[in-house]
């Protein structure tokens, strides 16, 4: 049984150069003009806080994708109740 989930998110734009990929997950880095450059940095932080990883994967010849890997959580009766909003302490 696998203990991780892989999610591939494709992007139909030209592939990033390797040099650009080095900086892409840093805050305030953008290749698209006057933007905040926070999107990938925030995504990487959220994924890391859940014990996962995110990185680029080539989908040649014209595009790339992000590979997000996350651990599978074990569900318990308590975690199910919390997830369903039936916890009276909220």
Secondary structure, DSSP 8 states (H G I E B T S, - for coil): ---EEEEEEEE-S----HHHHHHTTSTT--SSSS----HHHHHHHHHHHTT-EEEEEEETTTEEEEEEEEE-----HHHHHHHTT--TT-
